[in-house]
Amino acid sequence: MPALKPTDFTGTIVWLGLMPERSGKQITAERRETLDLTFAGAVGDAHYGETRPSCVRVTAQYPKGTPIRNTRQISLVSEEELAQIALRLGMERIDPLWLGATVVVRGIPDFSFVPPSSRLQFESGATVTVDMQNRPCSVVRDTIAAHENGQGAAFVQAARGRRGVTAWVEREGKIAVGDALRVHVPDQRGWKP
């Protein structure tokens, strides 16, 4: 019996992007039609690398700046959840460029709650392992505000539980807009301490 079981939940890549560099207070990203995924992440992205310095997300485990495994190589968000965030903010749409997103998918329900350690396998065979839910941050809020005349001030609250997931590359390959992907989940019950 496999430890990971394929589900009937499939989606489609509707957008790809790279954040070529980390810029202090705002996100700058670029749209792409294809991405090459290696064991270090999306080639050309600021999050590329097999390790990264620890950040505020893991200060309960490590002092800030400690070298750790990079499980945040890829940021995936749902087109449907982006629409929910935009609605809550009274905006027409949220541009994935403002989030520094790597992949936007369509068709997978409750996407931000796909269980950690699930695999998202693309039709090329490239596969990413879900680390955990991505948390909304003030840098995205400030980026939206700069592009939308101050709108987006409530981004952190509006995006809570809708910000997608972070992941790391388990199998290398090329992905493209229009490609399909399937969710594979761990074959285990939820933790009940």
Secondary structure, DSSP 8 states (H G I E B T S, - for coil): --SEEEEEEEEEEEEEEE--S--SSS---EEESEEEEETTEETT-TT-SSEEE--GGGTTTS-TT-EEE---SEEEEEHHHHHHHHHHHT-S---GGGGT-SEEEES-TTGGG--TT-EEEETTS-EEEEEEE----HHHHHHHHHHTTTTTTTHHHHHTT-S-EEEEEEE-EEEETT-EEEEEEESS-----
